[in-house]
Structures are given as C-alpha cells and as structure tokens.
Amino acid sequence: MDSAIEAVAEALAGATSVVVLTGAGISAESGLRTFRETMEGLWKDFDPMTLATPEAWEADPEKVSRWYDWRRLGCLAADPNPGHVALAQMESRLNARGGRFTLLTQNVDRLHHKAGSRNIVELHGSIIQWRCTVCGAKTTPGPESLPKFPPPATCCAASHRGLLRPDVVWFGEMLPEEALAAASEAVATCDLFLSIGTSSIVQPAASYILWAARRGAETVEINTEPTPISDTVDWSIMGKSGEALPNLVRAAFAG
Ligand code: OAD
C-alpha cells in the first residue's frame, strides 16, 4: 500500500477530532463536472465564474436560473461514489469510539447526505434548495425542470414580485453565519484535517487547513493534481478520492 496512505491511516486511527473539507473533485467520479472544468452542451460557451454572481442574476435572472436548474437536475440524478461512502464510514467508525467528525463541504450537490454522512456543514449552500428573493423562504423543487425562468416564488410572487433563486453562495456574497461558526469551532478543536478534491483557492475554505496546521493538527491532502497547499501539508496523497478514501478507511479501521 502507498506509504502516505499507511501513515494517514495511523493518524486517523489515533485521532479524536477529525475535520474533512471537500470540494468538487470528490464528486467528479459521480459524473459531476468540477467548477473549473469547461461546461458542455448548451452551456459550453459560458464561463461559470460569470454566472455564479449576484451581478449575473441582476443582469439576467432567466439565464442564471436556467443554468442552475440544469445543474440541479444533474445533481439530483447523480449517485454518491466510493469516496463519499468512505467518508460516511469514517464518521460512523469515529463516532462509535467517541471521536468527533465534521465534514465541511464547498459542494452544493448534496451527495454527502445521500451517502449517509451526518455532521455536514454546507459552506456554499445547496443547489437542491431554492429561496425567495423577498422573504427568504426555502423550497425544494421536484425532480423535473422548473416550469418558468426566472421562477416566481409562490409565497411573494403576487405582492412583491418575489423570485426563486438557488440557495447557494455566489461570488461576492457572505457565507451563511451558522456554517461559518460551525466550521470555525470544528477547525479550532481538530487534531487531524483532510482536504479532499478542492483546488484550495476559494476563501475562507482554503485557509482552514492552514489554521488547523498552525494549531498543531496533522494535515492531509487528497487530490489528482498539486494545489497551492500541497507543499505545506504533512501528507499529500496524489490520486482519485474514490480510490484513496476507501483504502484509507479500510487501513485505519481494519479489524
Ligand atoms: P475546483 O473545480 O476548483 O477544483 C476541483 C479540484 O478537484 C481540483 O484541484 C482537481 O485537481 C481535483 N480533482 C478532480 N478530480 C478529482 C478526483 N477524482 N479525486 C480527487 N481530486 C480531484 O472545485 P472547488 O475547489 O470545490 O464556489 O471549488 C471551490 C469553490 O470554487 C466552489 O465551491 C465554487 C467555486 O467557484 C462558489 O460557487 C462560491
């Protein structure tokens, strides 16, 4: 077995409080494109960075809501892969022996929920839920395409011309306060931090591992490519999370 996996398995076996941060890479093996990959089909000429902003929504809510609805349907159709499943197993094995596990995710696809993870902090919200632009009421649309773009919010449509927008964090927006508080508390007390399938360039998520390291936590990265944090972590596992994570969980909790 890879010597980095063996070393991380040993750290995991002895850890009492583990924080895992995931990014789009963990869902790549479920068939969902990562944020920085080019888009396909109808959307191939659009840059995600220009659609995921409040300015884009103000300028063209029809286009932005159509794009998010297309992505929502893709997420609903996707299944968790062995990487997601291994993280759910890691949590239950740690909890069974009184340990603590917190999963911070930048992903909006809800695949960690589908895989059975429980203590999840959604840093960037969820694409599966939408919310009223006037009163903030949340709604979970069904598995078919929304009937109208931009979608009217039934709660406030008549009186205030409310629209439904995806319940995600756009560039330039604040992260949800409860998510920030839960993440800070977990990072402040962890003894092992794993960063998985993220390019580690979007703040504040990218800084959590540096903060954990400064506090003395051991740090791990699992990614198919080097990132800005690769040289600073204790162990860098270069490979697919859907392969590395099941190996790691097997090695840490065997027997
Ligand atoms: P990115 O698309 O920036 O990065 C995905 C990372 O996953 C890259 O570093 C890839 O090398 C890695 N990767 C790809 N396949 C992998 C696999 N099978 N196993 C392991 N790693 C793999 O996605 P994020 O880092 O999640 O924010 O992006 C962070 C945030 O930036 C997103 O949440 C989104 C985006 O702009 C907002 O929308 C606010």
Boltz pocket constraint, residues with backbone or C-beta under 6 A from the ligand:
constraints:
  - pocket:
      binder: B
      contacts: [[A, 22], [A, 23], [A, 24], [A, 25], [A, 26], [A, 28], [A, 29], [A, 34], [A, 35], [A, 36], [A, 37], [A, 52], [A, 106], [A, 107], [A, 124], [A, 169], [A, 170], [A, 171], [A, 196], [A, 197], [A, 198], [A, 199], [A, 200], [A, 201], [A, 202], [A, 222], [A, 223], [A, 224], [A, 225], [A, 226], [A, 227], [A, 239], [A, 240], [A, 241], [A, 242]]
      max_distance: 6.0
